[in-house]
Amino acid sequence: AQSVTQLDSQVPVFEEAPVELRCNYSSSVSVYLFWYVQYPNQGLQLLLKYLSGSTLVKGINGFEAEFNKSQTSFHLRKPSVHISDTAEYFCAVSDPSGTYKYIFGTGTRLKVLA
Amino acid sequence: ETGVTQTPRHLVMGMTNKKSLKCEQHLGHNAMYWYKQSAKKPLELMFVYNFKEQTENNSVPSRFSPECPNSSHLFLHLHTLQPEDSALYLCASSQARTSGYEQYFGPGTRLTVT
């Protein structure tokens, strides 16, 4: 069965510093990959997704992620974070063979410090 | 209203009560989902409906009973819940029940079972 690992449960970072949130998945087949963000008292919002093509994916709010098939990783990055980026970030994977299930990671809480 | 809405936003109920959660999507989507979000655990997919037909019941206890009267509305009927059922319940919708389509989430209902 597929699984998604987000090794860091919390990541504190100072404002305007770069950040990388790590995501690894377990799969030997093709996958679709997603990053979602959840602000306090809100649902999940899609940041970006990788379906095929270029391995560098750009999303909203200045975030980007790179798909690395050999390392089965899909790390999320932002070159300069803002206080407003404080939120929970979830990585998810789905199987393009026809199922619709998303397998989510446990989330990484990004806390941006002033 | 736009996107996916959920009511109520907060619910406190005793173990012998019966209550219902409501979800409505204004996106013209055909697939709707219920997820359970508990602290420190990955999102758990509970039910999936595609064109009003239930296509997934992810081994959810019978004290949770979903209903999908049309493609825009989804309910989760609750009865004789347990304290461990306290969680954030998220509704989501997507254009189709295929893995490449983004799922749009509602803000969730925070359920507390006393």
Interface residues (C-beta under 8 A of the other chain):
Chain A: V4 Y32 F34 Y36 N41 Q42 G43 L44 Q45 L46 K49 L51 F90 S94 D95 P96 G98 T99 Y100 K101 Y102 I103 F104 G105 T106 G107
Chain B: V4 Q6 A31 K40 K41 P42 L43 L45 V48 E56 L90 A92 S94 R97 T98 S99 G100 Y101 E102 Q103 Y104 F105 G106 P107 G108
